[in-house]
Amino acid sequence: MAIELKTGTRGTRSELLYTFTKDFLDENGIKSAGLVHMRPKNDIGYNAVCYAVKTKYGFMCSLDSHDILTYMGDGIWDLRIKEKSDDEKSFE
């Protein structure tokens, strides 16, 4: 049974990773690119999982599991970066 990814399918990166297998997403334009060490201005470091997402502009990185992805067809995605909350802005 083949799984069909319909144009307009939308969700956060974490929702898509929960719904589809990593191999399926890899074949359809979302690839795991490994860990990236992040160090914000408050000097507390952490590792973020980076995913390369194929967009109409080329590959872009998604560093947050709350980024919004919309499937445009032919392995192309629209990537909308998660907006920072007021709490996150106060740490800048």
TIDO-947055 format. One record per residue (C-alpha): residue number from 1; residue in one letter; y, z, x. Coordinates in pm, 1 decimal, decimal comma, padded with zeros to 6 digits. Each point is the difference from the previous one (the first is absolute). Layout:
N
- k/r/north/up/east
- NUM/a/Y/Z/X
...
end
This chain:
92
- k/r/north/up/east
- 1/m/00000,0/00000,0/00000,0
- 2/a/00329,2/-00112,2/00153,0
- 3/i/00307,8/00216,7/-00026,3
- 4/e/00314,7/-00189,1/-00091,2
- 5/l/00340,1/00119,7/00117,7
- 6/k/00242,3/-00119,2/-00267,4
- 7/t/00355,9/-00107,2/00073,5
- 8/g/00234,9/00282,3/-00098,6
- 9/t/-00240,1/00280,6/00093,5
- 10/r/00229,0/00285,0/00104,5
- 11/g/-00042,9/00348,3/00134,8
- 12/t/00073,6/00235,9/00283,3
- 13/r/-00185,5/-00060,8/00323,9
- 14/s/-00211,9/00311,4/-00058,9
- 15/e/-00096,3/-00118,6/-00352,0
- 16/l/-00107,9/-00339,6/00130,9
- 17/l/-00202,4/00156,6/00282,7
- 18/y/-00172,0/00225,5/-00254,7
- 19/t/-00072,2/-00289,2/-00240,4
- 20/f/-00113,4/-00271,5/00243,4
- 21/t/-00210,9/00011,8/00315,5
- 22/k/00171,8/-00039,9/00336,9
- 23/d/-00201,5/-00318,1/00066,3
- 24/f/00117,2/-00152,2/-00329,5
- 25/l/00364,2/00082,6/00074,0
- 26/d/-00039,7/-00130,3/00355,8
- 27/e/-00111,8/-00336,4/-00143,3
- 28/n/00299,4/00003,7/-00237,1
- 29/g/00287,0/00075,6/00239,2
- 30/i/00004,2/00378,8/00059,7
- 31/k/-00138,3/00103,2/00339,5
- 32/s/-00022,8/00339,3/00166,5
- 33/a/00201,3/-00008,2/00322,7
- 34/g/-00078,1/00351,9/00125,6
- 35/l/00199,4/00317,6/00054,4
- 36/v/00366,5/00018,3/00092,1
- 37/h/00150,2/00321,0/00138,9
- 38/m/00319,9/00075,8/-00192,1
- 39/r/00267,1/00236,3/00125,1
- 40/p/00290,0/00052,7/-00243,3
- 41/k/00327,3/00157,7/00106,2
- 42/n/-00125,8/00352,7/-00075,5
- 43/d/-00238,6/-00052,8/00296,5
- 44/i/-00320,7/00079,9/-00189,3
- 45/g/-00241,8/-00280,3/00083,1
- 46/y/-00277,7/-00130,3/-00220,1
- 47/n/-00233,7/-00299,5/-00016,6
- 48/a/00041,9/-00262,0/-00272,3
- 49/v/-00261,4/-00259,7/-00091,0
- 50/c/00152,7/-00345,1/00037,9
- 51/y/-00112,0/-00292,6/-00216,0
- 52/a/00100,8/-00360,4/00068,1
- 53/v/00082,6/-00171,6/-00329,1
- 54/k/00021,1/-00379,3/-00024,1
- 55/t/00324,6/-00094,6/-00176,8
- 56/k/00177,7/-00331,0/-00050,1
- 57/y/00206,7/00089,5/00309,3
- 58/g/-00305,3/00074,2/00219,1
- 59/f/-00172,1/00331,1/00069,1
- 60/m/00197,6/00319,2/-00070,4
- 61/c/-00105,1/00360,7/00066,1
- 62/s/-00058,5/00256,6/-00270,4
- 63/l/00023,2/00350,9/00146,1
- 64/d/00002,5/00202,0/-00322,6
- 65/s/-00283,7/00026,8/-00251,1
- 66/h/00260,6/-00004,1/-00280,7
- 67/d/00132,1/-00349,6/00085,2
- 68/i/-00025,4/-00232,7/-00302,5
- 69/l/-00206,2/-00317,3/00039,4
- 70/t/-00014,6/-00290,9/-00246,1
- 71/y/-00249,5/-00284,7/00039,8
- 72/m/00173,4/-00339,2/-00009,8
- 73/g/-00313,9/-00215,8/00042,1
- 74/d/-00166,1/-00183,7/00292,8
- 75/g/-00019,2/00320,2/00209,1
- 76/i/00379,2/00056,6/-00019,3
- 77/w/00144,9/00338,9/-00099,1
- 78/d/00346,2/00129,2/-00086,7
- 79/l/00065,0/00325,9/00189,4
- 80/r/00259,0/00248,2/-00127,0
- 81/i/00059,5/00291,6/00233,6
- 82/k/-00003,9/00345,9/-00160,1
- 83/e/00349,9/00135,5/-00052,4
- 84/k/00082,2/00326,5/00176,6
- 85/s/00039,7/00306,6/-00218,3
- 86/d/00301,8/00230,5/00038,1
- 87/d/-00219,2/00247,3/00191,7
- 88/e/-00102,6/-00268,7/00249,2
- 89/k/00362,0/-00114,1/00042,8
- 90/s/00107,7/00354,8/00091,5
- 91/f/-00220,8/-00012,7/00311,3
- 92/e/00186,6/-00301,7/00144,3
end
